[in-house]
């Protein structure tokens, strides 16, 4: 009887360990090594081609991965078009008129389907494309963990609530990243993705006209292409990194030290708060930023993936099967 009880206890404990580690255990860097051996060169080729045509596309693909993972986990939900049964994430406030690169993802998916049909998820394609974009623009590489499956639904409200807006203060940013298992250092490192790409006038208008912790000449430069009145020039673009907006480097952090962060949420990272020292370190050492960024991207890719029998492998990234 005692032996039976011990055995049952061990069995229950084993099941608990299995269930709690299941999601992350199923993600691995060699997940498709046998089922889709040409996956990595296929994605890389399509990503490099897209960035060669438009360097900004690298930032757009990286941003899609962020905006996917921060809304109910890395499940490809950001790619879904609206349907009669749900309103998707593409028209949520953080994405409307700004999320882009969906056609490139379609091209990658088509290329991957040609070499291994029905095998690779759209969620995993986003993860690989984000890494390849960073590498193509001169940033670090990392081993992408794979094995995610695609969601069957999307949520506009979850996107509105899950993605920190550019008006966020430091406490809000730290809290949101922490709720997803990301540390304050991860927050600062991942914010360094703003060393590439551009932002719309609506995202930084209030900062360049109303805030005092901003370099005055920098503010004037940005005001020249972003009128004070709302509705005028809303979609005009400005580089998030003034010096090298298509090179993945540490100039973003150098800008913050000089009070030249474009977004309010950017400058919050260097504004007399707890993250100042991390920003200072990255501004002086590109290698430490690159290393921490790569590690943080791996951690972000672990956020609530669908694995096993959950979700599906979409044939078309824009709609469920």
N, C-alpha and C positions, 0 to 999 in steps of 0.2 A: 504493500500500500504506500509506504513512504517512498519507495523507489519510483512508483508510478507518479506520485505527486511531484517529485523532483524532476522527472522526465517532462511532465506537462509544463512545469514552470519554465524549464529550459526552452521548450518548444514555443511557448508564448513570448518569451524574451527574444528568441530568434526572429519571430514574426515581427515584433515591434521594431527591432533593429532593421529588418528588411524594409518595412514600410517607411520608416523615417529617413532611410538613406536612399530609397529607391530612385527618386527623381534625379539626384546628382550622380548616382552610381551609373545610370544609363547614358549619361553624356560622356563621350570619350573622344579623344583626338583622332582615333583610327576607326570611327564608327562605320564609315563607308569604304574602308580600304578594299574590301572584297566585292561589295555590291555596286560601287561606283568609283573605280580606281582613277578615272580621268576627271573626277570632280574638281579638284583644286586648279589644275591648268585651264579647265573650261571656264570657271568663274573668273579667274585672273585675267584671261584674255579679253573677256567681255567688259570687265571693269576698266582695264587699261585702255581699251578702245574708246569707251565713253568719256574717260577723263582726258584722253588725248584731244577729243573734240571740244570738250569744255572742262577746264580744270576745276571749276566750282562743283562739278558733279561729285567729286570725291567727298566734299563736305556734306553734300545732300544725302549721299548713301550712308555715311556715318551717322548723320542725324536721324535717318529713318530707323536705324537699329536702336538708338537711344529711345526714341519715341515709341518703339514697339515694346521694349523691355520694361519701360516705366508704367505701362498700362496692362495690368493683369499678366505680367511676365512676358518673356521672349517667345511669343507664339504666332507671329506673323499677322496678328489682328489688324495692325496699321495698314496693311495692304488691301484689305477687303473693301469693295465698293458697297454703298448702301443697298439694302434690299427692302422688300415689303415687310420683312419680319424684324429688322433692326436698322438703326441709324448708326453707321460706322464712324470711324475715327478721323477720316480724311477731312471732314468739315468741322471738327472740334476747333476751338479757338487757337490752340497751339499749332495746329496744322493747316488751317484754312489759308489759302493764298500763299503758303510758305513751304509746306512739305512737298518735296519734288523727287524725281528719280524713279517714279513708279514704272515708267516705260523702260528704263534700264533694267529694273528688276524683272520685268516681263521678258526682256531679251536674254537675260541670264538664265531664267527659268526655261525658256525655249531651247537654249543651247544645252543645258543640263539634261532636259528631257530627251534630246537627241542621242545622248551617249548612255543614259540609263533611265528609261521611262518609269515614272511612278515610284521612284526610290527616295529622292531627296526633298525634304520639306522646304517651303518658302521661308520659314523661320530660320533654318540653317543657312539658306542662301544669303539672307540678310546679314547673318553673323560673319560669314566668310567675306562678303562684299565690303563690310565695314573694315575688316582687317586689311584687305587688299587695297582699299582706298587710301588708308593711312600710309601703307608701305609705298604706294605709287607716288605719294606727295612728299616722301622723304622721312616718314616717321618710322617708329619701331614695328617689328613683327612679333607675333606670338602664335602659339599653337591653339587653334580654335577648337573648343570642345563642341561635339556634335551629337545628334540623336534627338533633337527637338522634333515635335510634331506640330501641325498647324491647328489653330483654333477654328471652330465652326461658327463663331460669332464675333462681333466687335461691339464696343460701347463708346458712344460719343461722350456721355457723362463721365465715364471712367477716365477718358483722355483729358477732359476739361479739368478734372480733379487731380489727376496723377502726375501731370507734367508741370514742374515748377515754372511759373511765368517769369519773364525778364524783369518784372517789378519786385521779385522776391527779395526779402532781406536775408541776412546770414543765418539767423536761427531757423527760418523756414526751410532754407536749403539743407542745413545740417539735419533737421528733423526728417525731411522727406527722404534723403539718402539713407539715413539710419534705419528708417522703417523698411527699407529694401535690403538691409544687410550690408550697406556700404558705409565705410568710415569717413571721417572728416578729410583724411588724406585722399581717399578715393574721390571725394567730391571735388577737391581742388585739382587733382590730376585729370579727372574726366572733364572738368570745365576747360582744361587746356585744349580740348577739341576746338575751341573757339579761336585757335591759332590759324584755322582755315575757315573759309566761307564768308557769307555776307548776311546782313540783317536788314529788315525793312524799317523805314522811317518810323512807322507806328511803334516799333519795339524800343526805340531809343529817343524819341522826341522829348519826352518829359525830362530825361536825364540831361540832354544837351542844353535845354533852356532853363531848367529849374534848379539843378543841383550845384552845390558849391565845391564838392570834392572832385573837381574835374579841371584838367589843364585848360586854361582859357583859350589858347590858340587852337587846341584840338577841338574844343567846343565850337569855335567859329568856323573851322573847316567843315565840320559835320553839318552845321546850320545852313551852309551854302547850298546843300542838296536836300535839306529836310525843313520845309517851311514850318513856322510856329503853329499855324492854324490847322486844325484837324480836317482831314478830307483833301488837303492839298499836298500832293506828293507822297501820299501814304505808302505807296509801293516802291518809292525810290530806295535804292540799295546803297549800303556802305559796308566796307570790309570790316570784319570783326577785329582783324589785326591789320593795322595801318601799313606796316612795312612789307610783310610777306604773306598775303592772304591765300596764296596757293602753295605754300611750303609749310610742312608740319615741323615746327621748331618751337623754341621757348620764348619767342618775341611777345606772345600774349602776356606772359608774366612780367616781362620787362615793361610793357605798356601799363600794367596795373600799378607797378611801383611808381610810375610817372604820372599817375592819375589819368591815364588815357584808355581806361576800359570803356567800351562802347555802350554796353548794357548796364543798367543799375545793378543787376545780379552779378555781373562780372566784377565791378568795382567793390562790391560788398566783401569780396574775398581778400581785399587789401584796403582796409578802412579802419584800422585800429582795433581789430578783433582777433579772435583766436587763430585765424588762418593766415595772418600776416607772415609768420615765420616760414610757413610752407611755401607761400608765394615767393618770398625772398630767396629761399633755397632753390626753387625751380628757375628763377630769373638768372641765377648765377651758374646753374649746372644743368645743361640740357640732358645729360645722360641719366641723372636721377629722375627727371621728369619722364623721360622715355620709358624707363624701367617701371616706374610706378603707374604710368598710364597703361602699359601693356597688362600689368597685373590687375588693375582695376577693370579693364575691359573683360578679362576672363571672369572676374567676380560678377560683373553686371550680366554677363551671358548666362550665369547660373540662376538668375531670378525666375523662379516658378515656371520651369519649362514643362510642357506637356510631353510625356514619354510613354513608352509601352503601348497600351491599347487606347490611351487617351488621345483625343484629337484625330487628325487624319493627315495624309500626304496629299495636299491639294494639287490638282492637275493644272489649274490656272490660279495664280496667286491672288487674283482679284475676286474670286468667288469660291464658295464651298463646292465640293463635288456633288 
